[in-house]
Amino acid sequence: MYFHEKYPDVKVEEITDETMLKKFIANLAPNVDLQDNMLNDRVNGLIQQMRSKSKRRFLLAWTGGNIPRGARILEYEIGWTQHDLVTAIGGEIIGTYDRLIENGGETKKEQVMIVYFDPDNAF
């Protein structure tokens, strides 16, 4: 596990059980909203394609801000997450994500997401 000194501790765990993954994402739908239905359909379609082709998935959990900055997935360090895309510190898109919990728990700071890791097939 890797922790960035400036950002919250992020627990990173690879999800290898397909049944567990399906349980997590059974009710999730594409949610990018760029205020243009045609563009939304195209972008959400590409994101769904990336998720379905992703061979590795990781469950990230932390308490703090919405972005798991500093979390390390294999050799990549997360720098940003936005519009369902995960971007590494170096600027490369390394996958997509689904938020399972955002600003949850008693503290309203609990965060959980699945990262569909696939830097080779990112756009």
C-alpha positions in Angstrom: 0.0 0.0 0.0 1.3 3.5 -0.9 0.4 6.7 0.9 1.1 10.2 -0.4 2.2 12.5 2.4 0.0 15.4 1.4 -3.2 13.4 0.7 -5.5 11.1 2.6 -4.6 7.4 3.1 -6.2 5.4 0.4 -6.6 1.7 0.7 -6.1 0.0 -2.7 -7.3 -3.5 -3.2 -7.5 -5.5 -6.5 -10.9 -7.0 -7.2 -10.3 -10.4 -8.8 -13.7 -12.0 -8.2 -16.1 -11.3 -11.1 -19.1 -12.1 -8.9 -18.0 -9.5 -6.4 -17.4 -6.9 -9.2 -20.9 -7.6 -10.6 -22.4 -7.1 -7.2 -20.7 -3.7 -6.9 -21.7 -2.4 -10.4 -25.1 -4.0 -10.9 -27.0 -0.8 -10.6 -24.5 1.7 -11.8 -25.2 3.6 -15.0 -23.0 5.9 -17.1 -23.2 9.3 -15.5 -21.1 11.8 -17.5 -23.3 14.8 -18.2 -21.7 17.3 -20.6 -25.0 19.2 -21.2 -25.3 17.6 -24.7 -27.2 14.4 -25.1 -25.4 13.3 -28.3 -22.0 14.0 -26.7 -23.1 12.3 -23.5 -24.1 9.1 -25.4 -20.7 9.0 -27.3 -18.6 9.7 -24.2 -20.6 7.3 -22.0 -20.3 4.6 -24.7 -16.5 5.0 -24.8 -16.3 4.8 -21.1 -18.5 1.6 -21.0 -16.2 0.1 -23.7 -13.2 0.8 -21.6 -14.8 -0.7 -18.5 -15.8 -3.8 -20.3 -12.3 -4.3 -21.8 -10.5 -3.6 -18.5 -8.7 -6.7 -17.3 -7.8 -5.3 -13.8 -10.1 -3.5 -11.3 -9.3 -2.0 -8.0 -11.4 -1.0 -5.1 -10.2 2.3 -3.5 -11.4 3.4 0.0 -10.4 6.5 2.0 -11.6 9.2 4.2 -11.1 12.8 3.0 -11.6 14.7 -0.2 -13.3 13.3 -3.3 -10.1 12.6 -5.3 -7.8 9.8 -4.2 -4.7 11.8 -5.1 -1.5 10.0 -4.3 -3.0 6.5 -4.4 -0.8 4.2 -6.3 -2.2 1.6 -8.7 0.8 -0.6 -9.8 3.3 1.9 -11.3 0.9 4.8 -11.6 0.1 7.5 -9.1 -3.4 9.0 -9.3 -3.4 12.7 -9.9 -7.0 13.4 -10.8 -10.4 11.8 -11.3 -13.1 13.6 -13.3 -15.9 12.8 -15.8 -15.4 9.1 -15.0 -11.7 9.2 -16.1 -8.7 8.4 -13.9 -5.6 10.5 -14.8 -2.1 9.7 -13.5 0.3 12.4 -12.1 2.0 12.4 -15.5 -1.2 13.3 -17.3 -1.9 9.9 -18.9 -5.4 8.5 -18.7 -5.1 5.1 -16.9 -8.7 4.0 -16.7 -12.2 4.9 -15.6 -14.1 4.7 -12.3 -17.4 4.3 -10.6 -18.1 5.9 -7.3 -19.7 3.6 -4.8 -19.7 6.0 -1.9 -19.2 9.8 -2.1 -19.1 11.9 1.0 -20.7 9.1 3.1 -20.7 8.0 6.6 -21.1 10.0 9.8 -18.3 12.3 8.9 -19.5 12.8 5.3 -15.9 12.2 4.2 -16.0 8.5 3.4 -15.2 7.7 -0.2 -15.2 4.4 -2.1 -14.7 3.8 -5.9 -13.8 1.1 -8.3 -11.1 1.9 -10.8 -11.2 0.0 -14.1 -7.4 0.1 -14.8 -6.4 -0.1 -18.4 -3.8 2.5 -19.5 -3.2 0.6 -22.8 -6.7 1.1 -24.0 -7.4 4.6 -22.7 -8.4 7.4 -25.1 
